[in-house]
Amino acid sequence: MNPPFDTILLTGAAGRLGTHLRRGLAPLARRLRVSDRSEINELKSNEEAVICDLADQAAVFEMTRGVDAIVHFGGAPLETNWETILNSSIRGSYNIYEGARRHGVKRVVYASSVHAIGYYQVEDHIDAGAPHRPDSLYGVSKCFVEDLSRLYWDKFGIETVCCRIFSSFDQYNDRRLLWSMLTFEDCVRLVTASLTAPRVAHSIIFGTSDNRHKMVDNRLAGHIGFQPQDSTEEHRVEVEARVPAADPRAPAVQFLGGWFVDLGHPDDETSR
């Protein structure tokens, strides 16, 4: 049986989620073009590696040539200094979309984040129509790319699913993860659904597993067909016994963005 895509480009392929997506997306394409600024280990027979900085426009334009879809998980992975955010996440994402436009790529799946709406409180129960409320420069970069991708849909017809991933780790060191976790397998399911849905236009979907407590409303993304199959319930007793409960009045507990709301400006730290 032929895969639905000839070539998929995956950026951020050496990262935590990118490593799992390499495995999970392999059945969807005859070729997986994997990219990162760092070395990518243990290439499979259907993988080809491109090592480049996303801020290098010429390299990104060449990398996006001849691909059918882009899974864009590259960029700064956490809050960091402004120059890094600007170059890797903002300028780099512009290069990805402009490369897609120039080479006729029709769908992008983008790793957005809860930090684009991190200053909503957990009881607000927002849906994807809520305005941006970033909690960090990292969150600002996610807002920028969400808006950039909407421009490229409205003006150039490039579909995008912005996956607002909440948390995706292999350990539970915070009770917040009991509601915010997206397991690695559910992350693969989310990206697969976003790639293979018949039509996505410009869509935003919240990325969590099928956890007991649901702090956001995903009804506006039903057309994507994402069906999480994992839950954090099997970890609840152990986590609640091991991790002390936080003060419910603490900002990191009140807001969707968690501990990001407690961070100062990152350039204040680097200038000391």
Backbone as CSV, one residue per row, in Angstrom:
resi,resn,N_x,N_y,N_z,CA_x,CA_y,CA_z,C_x,C_y,C_z
1,MET,0.850,-1.201,0.000,0.000,0.000,0.000,0.880,1.243,0.000
2,ASN,0.602,2.163,-0.914,1.401,3.369,-1.019,1.069,4.340,0.111
3,PRO,2.092,5.008,0.689,1.823,6.014,1.719,1.133,7.223,1.113
4,PRO,0.415,8.019,1.930,-0.319,9.172,1.391,0.564,10.312,0.907
5,PHE,1.818,10.368,1.332,2.723,11.439,0.926,3.982,10.841,0.319
6,ASP,4.537,11.574,-0.618,5.847,11.180,-1.129,6.934,11.649,-0.167
7,THR,6.937,12.961,0.170,7.979,13.514,1.041,7.364,14.446,2.072
8,ILE,7.666,14.199,3.334,7.294,15.094,4.438,8.578,15.672,5.015
9,LEU,8.573,16.983,5.247,9.677,17.643,5.942,9.321,17.774,7.414
10,LEU,10.212,17.325,8.292,10.055,17.467,9.738,11.184,18.327,10.263
11,THR,10.866,19.515,10.775,11.877,20.352,11.426,11.896,20.063,12.917
12,GLY,13.021,20.381,13.558,13.174,20.056,14.973,13.291,18.557,15.203
13,ALA,13.843,17.842,14.225,13.824,16.378,14.262,14.735,15.790,15.324
14,ALA,15.699,16.556,15.836,16.584,16.047,16.885,16.041,16.322,18.286
15,GLY,14.924,17.021,18.374,14.356,17.353,19.676,13.562,16.215,20.285
16,ARG,13.032,16.467,21.479,12.287,15.436,22.217,11.083,14.943,21.418
17,LEU,10.247,15.846,20.954,9.074,15.435,20.196,9.450,15.013,18.780
18,GLY,10.412,15.702,18.195,10.837,15.344,16.852,11.332,13.919,16.757
19,THR,12.018,13.446,17.786,12.523,12.074,17.799,11.380,11.073,17.727
20,HIS,10.308,11.319,18.463,9.156,10.420,18.430,8.381,10.557,17.114
21,LEU,8.330,11.776,16.568,7.617,11.969,15.312,8.337,11.293,14.147
22,ARG,9.649,11.217,14.193,10.367,10.494,13.136,9.840,9.068,13.023
23,ARG,9.681,8.422,14.145,9.157,7.050,14.144,7.696,7.023,13.735
24,GLY,6.902,7.918,14.315,5.464,7.863,14.099,5.025,8.250,12.705
25,LEU,5.774,9.150,12.059,5.378,9.623,10.735,5.954,8.780,9.606
26,ALA,6.874,7.889,9.907,7.524,7.096,8.865,6.541,6.383,7.940
27,PRO,5.428,5.805,8.458,4.510,5.110,7.539,3.738,6.040,6.599
28,LEU,3.762,7.346,6.851,2.951,8.269,6.052,3.627,8.742,4.782
29,ALA,4.931,8.513,4.642,5.647,9.082,3.505,6.692,8.112,2.970
30,ARG,6.906,8.194,1.680,7.986,7.407,1.087,9.338,7.929,1.564
31,ARG,9.419,9.250,1.783,10.661,9.850,2.258,10.345,10.831,3.376
32,LEU,11.124,10.778,4.451,11.009,11.740,5.545,12.288,12.569,5.552
33,ARG,12.129,13.848,5.221,13.272,14.767,5.245,13.333,15.367,6.637
34,VAL,14.364,15.056,7.388,14.455,15.456,8.792,15.505,16.547,8.937
35,SER,15.161,17.583,9.668,16.036,18.747,9.760,16.183,19.207,11.197
36,ASP,17.378,19.675,11.516,17.660,20.303,12.804,18.974,21.054,12.645
37,ARG,19.288,21.887,13.625,20.598,22.544,13.597,21.656,21.654,14.227
38,SER,21.206,20.604,14.946,22.108,19.652,15.580,22.123,18.347,14.789
39,GLU,23.113,17.525,15.045,23.228,16.240,14.370,22.011,15.369,14.655
40,ILE,21.554,14.650,13.656,20.419,13.730,13.791,20.966,12.314,13.705
41,ASN,20.790,11.558,14.762,21.413,10.250,14.868,20.550,9.143,14.280
42,GLU,21.215,8.079,13.865,20.584,6.822,13.464,19.496,7.024,12.413
43,LEU,19.906,7.572,11.287,18.961,7.773,10.187,18.450,6.429,9.674
44,LYS,17.144,6.396,9.417,16.522,5.205,8.847,16.628,5.241,7.325
45,SER,16.277,4.128,6.704,16.467,3.996,5.263,15.626,4.988,4.463
46,ASN,14.474,5.417,5.030,13.621,6.354,4.288,13.800,7.790,4.753
47,GLU,14.877,8.064,5.510,15.126,9.413,6.009,16.310,10.046,5.293
48,GLU,16.202,11.351,5.055,17.335,12.134,4.595,17.458,13.342,5.504
49,ALA,18.677,13.642,5.933,18.898,14.691,6.916,19.365,15.977,6.246
50,VAL,18.854,17.102,6.747,19.329,18.426,6.349,19.664,19.170,7.638
51,ILE,20.928,19.454,7.835,21.358,20.181,9.032,21.488,21.653,8.652
52,CYS,20.639,22.472,9.239,20.707,23.902,8.921,20.042,24.708,10.021
53,ASP,20.370,25.976,10.039,19.751,26.943,10.943,18.518,27.494,10.238
54,LEU,17.377,27.495,10.918,16.155,27.985,10.290,16.240,29.453,9.894
55,ALA,17.154,30.203,10.498,17.323,31.605,10.129,18.066,31.768,8.807
56,ASP,18.640,30.693,8.291,19.358,30.719,7.009,18.324,30.564,5.892
57,GLN,17.898,31.680,5.322,16.791,31.651,4.383,17.088,30.800,3.158
58,ALA,18.257,30.933,2.596,18.580,30.168,1.394,18.537,28.667,1.678
59,ALA,19.056,28.258,2.830,19.054,26.835,3.184,17.636,26.325,3.397
60,VAL,16.800,27.131,4.029,15.418,26.709,4.277,14.641,26.646,2.971
61,PHE,14.842,27.611,2.094,14.153,27.571,0.799,14.520,26.296,0.038
62,GLU,15.781,25.924,0.075,16.197,24.704,-0.617,15.624,23.467,0.080
63,MET,15.569,23.489,1.397,15.069,22.349,2.160,13.583,22.094,1.913
64,THR,12.831,23.150,1.624,11.391,22.998,1.411,11.041,22.641,-0.038
65,ARG,12.026,22.565,-0.872,11.792,22.205,-2.272,11.440,20.714,-2.364
66,GLY,10.376,20.396,-3.102,10.050,19.002,-3.377,9.374,18.251,-2.249
67,VAL,8.782,18.972,-1.282,8.066,18.281,-0.204,6.567,18.492,-0.367
68,ASP,5.793,17.540,0.136,4.336,17.603,0.026,3.689,18.246,1.247
69,ALA,4.320,18.120,2.405,3.784,18.677,3.645,4.950,18.941,4.583
70,ILE,4.733,19.871,5.500,5.770,20.244,6.467,5.209,20.085,7.875
71,VAL,5.950,19.394,8.715,5.654,19.315,10.151,6.722,20.172,10.828
72,HIS,6.315,21.362,11.254,7.270,22.374,11.712,7.313,22.384,13.240
73,PHE,8.292,21.641,13.775,8.507,21.564,15.219,9.847,22.179,15.608
74,GLY,10.481,22.908,14.692,11.753,23.543,14.988,11.573,24.890,15.666
75,GLY,12.683,25.439,16.149,12.652,26.723,16.836,13.071,26.584,18.280
76,ALA,13.099,27.712,18.986,13.483,27.689,20.397,12.490,26.851,21.189
77,PRO,12.954,25.888,22.007,12.033,25.002,22.707,11.476,25.561,24.011
78,LEU,12.055,26.635,24.529,11.633,27.214,25.802,11.863,28.722,25.767
79,GLU,11.477,29.399,26.838,11.769,30.822,26.956,13.273,31.031,26.965
80,THR,13.719,32.002,26.169,15.141,32.300,26.082,15.303,33.737,25.614
81,ASN,16.531,34.157,25.366,16.773,35.556,25.012,16.098,35.939,23.703
82,TRP,15.842,37.229,23.544,15.070,37.730,22.413,15.726,37.415,21.081
83,GLU,17.042,37.552,20.979,17.701,37.304,19.696,17.511,35.868,19.236
84,THR,17.555,34.921,20.159,17.335,33.523,19.802,15.893,33.307,19.361
85,ILE,14.942,33.869,20.113,13.522,33.769,19.732,13.302,34.377,18.342
86,LEU,13.882,35.560,18.125,13.694,36.260,16.855,14.223,35.439,15.684
87,ASN,15.424,34.917,15.825,16.057,34.231,14.703,15.513,32.827,14.485
88,SER,15.415,32.036,15.544,15.046,30.634,15.361,13.549,30.442,15.188
89,SER,12.744,31.189,15.942,11.306,30.936,15.951,10.518,31.871,15.042
90,ILE,10.876,33.137,14.992,10.118,34.107,14.201,10.671,34.178,12.774
91,ARG,11.930,34.552,12.627,12.515,34.586,11.280,12.537,33.192,10.659
92,GLY,12.867,32.194,11.453,12.915,30.832,10.937,11.568,30.340,10.450
93,SER,10.500,30.661,11.161,9.166,30.229,10.736,8.712,30.991,9.499
94,TYR,9.060,32.268,9.405,8.766,32.995,8.161,9.438,32.303,6.982
95,ASN,10.683,31.894,7.156,11.392,31.211,6.076,10.704,29.911,5.691
96,ILE,10.194,29.184,6.660,9.478,27.941,6.378,8.236,28.231,5.528
97,TYR,7.450,29.210,5.924,6.213,29.501,5.179,6.499,30.080,3.803
98,GLU,7.516,30.906,3.710,7.825,31.465,2.400,8.403,30.384,1.483
99,GLY,9.189,29.479,2.061,9.655,28.341,1.274,8.496,27.474,0.809
100,ALA,7.521,27.265,1.699,6.335,26.486,1.321,5.585,27.169,0.184
101,ARG,5.428,28.480,0.261,4.709,29.210,-0.794,5.436,29.102,-2.127
102,ARG,6.744,29.273,-2.091,7.509,29.274,-3.331,7.518,27.903,-4.009
103,HIS,7.402,26.856,-3.205,7.527,25.506,-3.760,6.195,24.751,-3.794
104,GLY,5.095,25.440,-3.517,3.791,24.825,-3.696,3.389,23.822,-2.629
105,VAL,3.957,23.924,-1.434,3.545,23.052,-0.334,2.179,23.504,0.155
106,LYS,1.250,22.582,0.328,-0.128,22.957,0.605,-0.572,22.743,2.045
107,ARG,0.237,22.072,2.878,-0.192,21.897,4.268,1.014,21.909,5.200
108,VAL,0.834,22.614,6.329,1.834,22.689,7.390,1.158,22.302,8.700
109,VAL,1.853,21.523,9.507,1.431,21.251,10.880,2.454,21.929,11.784
110,TYR,1.988,22.850,12.603,2.897,23.700,13.382,2.774,23.402,14.873
111,ALA,3.918,23.277,15.518,3.956,23.067,16.969,3.806,24.406,17.673
112,SER,2.551,24.834,17.859,2.294,25.998,18.694,2.303,25.538,20.152
113,SER,1.749,26.334,21.033,1.924,26.047,22.455,0.831,26.694,23.291
114,VAL,0.594,26.083,24.443,-0.266,26.695,25.456,0.218,28.102,25.805
115,HIS,1.503,28.376,25.613,2.044,29.668,26.029,1.607,30.817,25.125
116,ALA,0.910,30.498,24.037,0.262,31.553,23.250,-0.969,32.100,23.953
117,ILE,-1.509,31.322,24.893,-2.707,31.739,25.640,-2.489,31.484,27.138
118,GLY,-1.242,31.607,27.576,-0.878,31.214,28.934,-1.446,32.061,30.040
119,TYR,-1.905,33.285,29.729,-2.431,34.155,30.780,-3.947,34.043,30.952
120,TYR,-4.571,33.048,30.338,-5.945,32.716,30.722,-5.913,31.846,31.965
121,GLN,-6.914,32.029,32.809,-6.998,31.197,34.009,-7.612,29.842,33.663
122,VAL,-7.287,28.842,34.475,-7.713,27.482,34.149,-9.234,27.355,34.131
123,GLU,-9.934,28.170,34.914,-11.391,28.062,34.946,-12.069,28.852,33.821
124,ASP,-11.290,29.555,32.984,-11.885,30.296,31.867,-12.458,29.370,30.804
125,HIS,-11.907,28.195,30.674,-12.408,27.165,29.745,-12.562,27.735,28.340
126,ILE,-11.469,28.295,27.815,-11.512,28.950,26.514,-11.579,27.930,25.378
127,ASP,-12.002,28.416,24.200,-11.889,27.617,22.989,-10.881,28.287,22.058
128,ALA,-10.727,27.749,20.856,-9.698,28.237,19.948,-9.988,29.633,19.425
129,GLY,-11.174,30.170,19.665,-11.493,31.521,19.228,-11.051,32.606,20.183
130,ALA,-10.532,32.244,21.336,-10.107,33.238,22.322,-8.880,33.998,21.812
131,PRO,-8.817,35.316,22.053,-7.649,36.086,21.616,-6.369,35.606,22.299
132,HIS,-5.263,35.882,21.663,-3.964,35.536,22.235,-3.752,36.236,23.586
133,ARG,-3.112,35.512,24.505,-2.635,36.104,25.759,-1.326,35.428,26.131
134,PRO,-0.248,35.764,25.416,1.025,35.080,25.637,1.589,35.366,27.019
135,ASP,2.351,34.395,27.522,2.912,34.524,28.869,4.421,34.726,28.860
136,SER,5.026,34.937,27.681,6.486,34.947,27.554,6.842,35.397,26.139
137,LEU,8.119,35.683,25.922,8.570,35.930,24.549,8.408,34.674,23.698
138,TYR,8.639,33.529,24.297,8.382,32.256,23.617,6.923,32.193,23.166
139,GLY,6.004,32.576,24.053,4.592,32.599,23.700,4.286,33.604,22.609
140,VAL,4.960,34.754,22.637,4.781,35.755,21.586,5.169,35.171,20.223
141,SER,6.252,34.396,20.187,6.668,33.800,18.920,5.618,32.824,18.405
142,LYS,4.940,32.115,19.307,3.872,31.202,18.885,2.688,31.988,18.332
143,CYS,2.360,33.103,18.959,1.289,33.961,18.441,1.638,34.474,17.052
144,PHE,2.887,34.897,16.878,3.325,35.400,15.575,3.124,34.346,14.492
145,VAL,3.548,33.117,14.762,3.463,32.091,13.719,2.009,31.672,13.488
146,GLU,1.188,31.676,14.536,-0.236,31.411,14.315,-0.837,32.454,13.371
147,ASP,-0.481,33.722,13.576,-0.996,34.776,12.693,-0.358,34.711,11.309
148,LEU,0.917,34.422,11.249,1.590,34.260,9.961,0.933,33.143,9.152
149,SER,0.650,32.031,9.812,0.042,30.899,9.108,-1.368,31.224,8.644
150,ARG,-2.078,32.065,9.384,-3.404,32.484,8.922,-3.279,33.361,7.671
151,LEU,-2.309,34.255,7.644,-2.069,35.051,6.445,-1.794,34.148,5.240
152,TYR,-0.952,33.147,5.445,-0.585,32.282,4.322,-1.739,31.376,3.899
153,TRP,-2.724,31.147,4.775,-3.951,30.459,4.352,-4.852,31.426,3.586
154,ASP,-5.149,32.587,4.175,-6.083,33.516,3.553,-5.571,34.033,2.205
155,LYS,-4.298,34.317,2.117,-3.755,34.948,0.917,-3.202,33.954,-0.095
156,PHE,-2.625,32.829,0.396,-1.916,31.933,-0.518,-2.451,30.497,-0.514
157,GLY,-3.456,30.210,0.320,-4.096,28.906,0.287,-3.299,27.770,0.895
158,ILE,-2.342,28.077,1.776,-1.579,27.035,2.460,-2.300,26.694,3.762
159,GLU,-2.772,25.470,3.872,-3.475,25.039,5.086,-2.489,24.860,6.241
160,THR,-2.956,25.157,7.453,-2.139,24.924,8.646,-3.014,24.437,9.788
161,VAL,-2.500,23.462,10.519,-3.034,23.127,11.837,-2.013,23.593,12.864
162,CYS,-2.423,24.529,13.718,-1.584,24.990,14.821,-1.916,24.144,16.048
163,CYS,-1.000,23.282,16.426,-1.207,22.369,17.556,-0.686,23.037,18.819
164,ARG,-1.589,23.545,19.637,-1.174,24.189,20.882,-0.876,23.108,21.925
165,ILE,0.355,22.630,21.913,0.774,21.568,22.816,0.928,22.145,24.224
166,PHE,0.372,21.446,25.195,0.454,21.903,26.580,1.726,21.385,27.243
167,SER,1.848,20.091,27.441,3.040,19.494,28.044,3.247,18.135,27.403
168,SER,4.492,17.790,27.109,4.764,16.468,26.553,6.139,16.022,27.016
169,PHE,6.143,15.184,28.042,7.375,14.743,28.689,7.275,13.251,29.006
170,ASP,8.386,12.697,29.474,8.371,11.292,29.859,8.366,11.107,31.371
171,GLN,8.292,12.216,32.122,8.242,12.141,33.581,7.200,13.111,34.118
172,TYR,6.690,12.810,35.314,5.695,13.650,35.978,6.344,14.275,37.215
173,ASN,6.774,15.524,37.089,7.398,16.202,38.220,6.542,17.358,38.732
174,ASP,5.299,17.430,38.273,4.404,18.529,38.621,2.971,18.007,38.511
175,ARG,2.137,18.320,39.508,0.736,17.878,39.433,0.007,18.474,38.236
176,ARG,0.450,19.620,37.759,-0.175,20.232,36.588,-0.185,19.280,35.397
177,LEU,0.830,18.434,35.305,0.931,17.519,34.169,-0.213,16.516,34.131
178,LEU,-0.894,16.305,35.238,-2.015,15.368,35.242,-3.160,15.855,34.363
179,TRP,-3.243,17.166,34.138,-4.259,17.659,33.192,-3.662,18.177,31.890
180,SER,-2.371,18.551,31.902,-1.795,19.200,30.719,-1.030,18.248,29.803
181,MET,-0.806,17.017,30.215,0.073,16.122,29.469,-0.523,15.683,28.135
182,LEU,0.314,15.721,27.106,0.085,15.066,25.824,1.157,13.994,25.713
183,THR,0.777,12.723,25.762,1.783,11.664,25.687,2.449,11.677,24.312
184,PHE,3.604,11.067,24.237,4.311,11.018,22.965,3.473,10.311,21.897
185,GLU,2.790,9.235,22.278,1.975,8.522,21.299,0.790,9.376,20.846
186,ASP,0.179,10.107,21.767,-0.917,10.992,21.370,-0.410,12.162,20.536
187,CYS,0.823,12.588,20.766,1.399,13.626,19.914,1.511,13.124,18.479
188,VAL,1.957,11.886,18.311,2.021,11.300,16.967,0.619,11.230,16.366
189,ARG,-0.371,10.835,17.168,-1.755,10.762,16.664,-2.263,12.146,16.255
190,LEU,-1.922,13.155,17.028,-2.355,14.521,16.731,-1.770,14.996,15.404
191,VAL,-0.487,14.791,15.207,0.154,15.240,13.970,-0.346,14.419,12.786
192,THR,-0.531,13.128,12.984,-1.040,12.277,11.897,-2.430,12.732,11.465
193,ALA,-3.310,12.995,12.440,-4.655,13.476,12.109,-4.590,14.816,11.378
194,SER,-3.682,15.683,11.809,-3.556,17.006,11.182,-3.048,16.915,9.749
195,LEU,-2.231,15.926,9.469,-1.718,15.733,8.111,-2.746,15.099,7.189
196,THR,-3.577,14.220,7.726,-4.422,13.375,6.868,-5.887,13.781,6.836
197,ALA,-6.311,14.747,7.654,-7.696,15.214,7.582,-7.974,15.759,6.188
198,PRO,-9.183,15.535,5.641,-9.469,15.964,4.263,-9.288,17.463,4.036
199,ARG,-9.675,18.258,5.023,-9.550,19.718,4.905,-9.331,20.274,6.299
200,VAL,-8.342,21.153,6.442,-8.117,21.780,7.745,-8.174,23.300,7.672
201,ALA,-8.021,23.883,6.446,-8.004,25.342,6.300,-6.965,25.925,7.258
202,HIS,-7.377,26.867,8.109,-6.489,27.326,9.189,-7.164,26.956,10.500
203,SER,-6.568,26.036,11.222,-7.201,25.494,12.426,-6.247,25.551,13.602
204,ILE,-6.842,25.719,14.774,-6.103,25.652,16.038,-6.702,24.520,16.857
205,ILE,-5.831,23.652,17.372,-6.288,22.549,18.200,-5.437,22.495,19.460
206,PHE,-6.085,22.265,20.581,-5.371,22.136,21.843,-4.855,20.710,21.983
207,GLY,-3.579,20.586,22.323,-2.945,19.277,22.380,-2.771,18.761,23.796
208,THR,-3.724,17.968,24.256,-3.572,17.206,25.496,-4.129,15.808,25.248
209,SER,-3.748,14.892,26.109,-4.317,13.554,26.032,-5.721,13.549,26.627
210,ASP,-6.321,12.379,26.716,-7.701,12.261,27.200,-7.702,12.222,28.727
211,ASN,-7.272,13.332,29.319,-7.124,13.410,30.768,-8.441,13.782,31.442
212,ARG,-8.539,13.463,32.723,-9.813,13.674,33.430,-10.232,15.137,33.418
213,HIS,-9.313,16.025,33.760,-9.628,17.451,33.841,-9.296,18.119,32.510
214,LYS,-10.279,18.748,31.892,-10.122,19.376,30.587,-10.295,20.887,30.768
215,MET,-9.186,21.605,30.674,-9.183,23.030,30.985,-9.523,23.919,29.795
216,VAL,-9.612,23.341,28.598,-9.953,24.092,27.390,-10.970,23.302,26.584
217,ASP,-11.602,23.976,25.642,-12.685,23.405,24.845,-12.196,23.221,23.410
218,ASN,-12.148,21.970,22.940,-11.603,21.657,21.623,-12.679,21.495,20.547
219,ARG,-13.888,21.980,20.787,-14.972,21.706,19.840,-14.735,22.321,18.459
220,LEU,-13.937,23.382,18.367,-13.704,24.028,17.081,-12.695,23.261,16.222
221,ALA,-12.189,22.156,16.729,-11.219,21.357,15.968,-11.731,19.956,15.689
222,GLY,-13.035,19.752,15.789,-13.585,18.421,15.567,-13.329,17.884,14.177
223,HIS,-13.198,18.769,13.184,-12.983,18.334,11.811,-11.615,17.703,11.589
224,ILE,-10.691,17.902,12.524,-9.355,17.329,12.365,-9.366,15.827,12.676
225,GLY,-10.267,15.409,13.546,-10.404,13.982,13.812,-9.384,13.417,14.780
226,PHE,-8.793,14.261,15.613,-7.830,13.785,16.607,-8.567,13.067,17.728
227,GLN,-8.180,11.812,17.971,-8.776,11.009,19.032,-7.671,10.551,19.983
228,PRO,-7.414,11.310,21.059,-6.383,10.868,22.008,-6.782,9.548,22.640
229,GLN,-5.817,8.680,22.834,-6.091,7.361,23.380,-5.440,7.126,24.735
230,ASP,-4.632,8.068,25.183,-3.944,7.920,26.460,-4.557,8.841,27.512
231,SER,-4.293,8.527,28.752,-4.785,9.313,29.878,-3.735,9.293,30.977
232,THR,-3.751,10.326,31.806,-2.807,10.382,32.922,-3.343,9.701,34.182
233,GLU,-4.541,9.158,34.128,-5.161,8.629,35.348,-4.344,7.521,35.997
234,GLU,-3.668,6.716,35.211,-2.885,5.626,35.781,-1.713,6.151,36.613
235,HIS,-1.373,7.425,36.434,-0.261,8.015,37.189,-0.736,8.855,38.371
236,ARG,-2.026,9.089,38.484,-2.525,10.070,39.452,-2.143,9.745,40.896
237,VAL,-2.404,8.548,41.336,-2.155,8.193,42.742,-0.677,8.375,43.071
238,GLU,0.193,7.898,42.186,1.631,7.985,42.446,2.100,9.436,42.459
239,VAL,1.623,10.247,41.502,2.054,11.644,41.423,1.559,12.429,42.628
240,GLU,0.314,12.239,43.008,-0.228,12.994,44.133,0.411,12.586,45.453
241,ALA,0.908,11.359,45.535,1.617,10.936,46.741,3.038,11.494,46.780
242,ARG,3.639,11.676,45.622,5.046,12.077,45.541,5.237,13.580,45.446
243,VAL,4.323,14.287,44.779,4.487,15.720,44.521,3.536,16.502,45.423
244,PRO,4.049,17.365,46.286,3.173,18.136,47.173,2.224,19.036,46.375
245,ALA,1.039,19.250,46.906,0.079,20.146,46.269,0.568,21.588,46.380
246,ALA,0.433,22.343,45.312,0.830,23.749,45.307,-0.302,24.613,45.853
247,ASP,0.038,25.813,46.268,-0.950,26.785,46.727,-1.892,27.112,45.561
248,PRO,-3.201,26.893,45.702,-4.113,27.164,44.588,-4.164,28.631,44.179
249,ARG,-3.653,29.523,45.035,-3.626,30.951,44.700,-2.367,31.339,43.941
250,ALA,-1.413,30.435,43.816,-0.156,30.734,43.124,-0.420,30.963,41.636
251,PRO,0.228,31.951,41.030,0.010,32.198,39.598,0.248,30.960,38.731
252,ALA,1.247,30.167,39.064,1.554,28.974,38.264,0.439,27.945,38.310
253,VAL,-0.416,28.048,39.312,-1.569,27.155,39.414,-2.793,27.798,38.767
254,GLN,-2.923,29.098,38.902,-4.095,29.802,38.381,-4.154,29.840,36.859
255,PHE,-2.997,29.981,36.214,-2.969,30.279,34.791,-2.589,29.057,33.963
256,LEU,-3.107,29.012,32.738,-2.835,27.887,31.848,-1.350,27.723,31.576
257,GLY,-0.603,28.825,31.572,0.816,28.764,31.244,1.701,28.186,32.313
258,GLY,1.157,27.905,33.503,1.973,27.314,34.558,3.123,28.222,34.964
259,TRP,4.288,27.619,35.191,5.410,28.373,35.744,5.966,29.421,34.797
260,PHE,5.577,29.414,33.529,6.032,30.464,32.621,5.571,31.846,33.077
261,VAL,4.436,31.925,33.750,3.944,33.243,34.169,4.815,33.838,35.275
262,ASP,5.632,33.016,35.915,6.520,33.507,36.970,7.862,33.993,36.433
263,LEU,8.117,33.775,35.158,9.410,34.146,34.595,9.495,35.650,34.357
264,GLY,10.672,36.195,34.565,10.914,37.571,34.192,11.330,37.672,32.730
265,HIS,11.815,38.838,32.347,12.312,39.011,30.970,13.636,38.282,30.848
266,PRO,13.777,37.389,29.873,15.010,36.582,29.804,16.267,37.412,29.558
267,ASP,16.152,38.549,28.902,17.342,39.362,28.659,17.848,40.032,29.926
268,ASP,17.006,40.161,30.949,17.485,40.660,32.233,18.475,39.683,32.843
269,GLU,18.233,38.386,32.638,19.141,37.377,33.181,20.470,37.365,32.413
270,THR,20.407,37.437,31.109,21.637,37.318,30.307,22.504,38.573,30.372
271,SER,21.910,39.703,30.805,22.679,40.953,30.830,23.437,41.133,32.134
272,ARG,23.194,40.238,33.110,23.845,40.399,34.398,25.302,39.921,34.355
